[in-house]
Amino acid sequence: DQQVKQNSPSLSVQEGRISILNCDYTNSMFDYFLWYKKYPAEGPTFLISISSIKDKNEDGRFTVFLNKSAKHLSLHIVPSQPGDSAVYFCAASAFDDYKLSFGAGTTVTVRA
Amino acid sequence: SQTIHQWPATLVQPVGSPLSLECTVEGTSNPNLYWYRQAAGRGLQLLFYSVGIGQISSEVPQNLSASRPQDRQFILSSKKLLLSDSGFYLCACDTSGRKDNEQFFGPGTRLTVL
């Protein structure tokens, strides 16, 4: 059963515009959320995270928003750049659990 | 910081052949170690995780197995590969006690079973 869902398999955005990636989760025990970025034939790299005690975390061009009541989080990339073209995975973990549950990923393509 | 090595980078194996993928970690001690598989068009599926030498937990039933003979070595094996074992295999680690659970990934192994 997929506890973390990324319902949009792909997203195309023009360079300079905002990219918005969405992620939904079902497990109410999740209290930490992460976004990973993955290029083809490479391992994912950590991008940004947020704890459930916050509703927003910002790091440069990347901002993650968390809506606990809706069990929904989103990643905003602004402005989008060609190097942002990659697969983005949403992940979540429950308190005191080592394991991460990953979504299926969203492929972002930034058009020049 | 942690560095994760995986080899081989790519592998083509016939159905029914054995498999051994190796992962080693540098830059940390007593890490939690993970094996993931990314099948074509799908997300990251956790296969095994280990919190210490000789301690392996399996997340999904399959014909794969894992072993951790040393603190920073994690091996993924199979006695007989199936076509469905094809995919991109990723080793990951995190540091015990970290609250943020950030995992670091290796470069991956692309396995094609023919």
Interface residues (C-beta under 8 A of the other chain):
Chain A: Q6 P9 Y32 L34 Y36 A41 E42 G43 P44 T45 F46 S49 S51 F89 S93 D97 Y98 K99 L100 S101 F102 G103 A104 G105
Chain B: I4 N32 Y34 Y36 G41 R42 G43 L44 Q45 L46 Y49 V51 E59 F88 L90 A92 D94 K99 D100 N101 E102 Q103 F104 F105 G106 P107 G108 R110
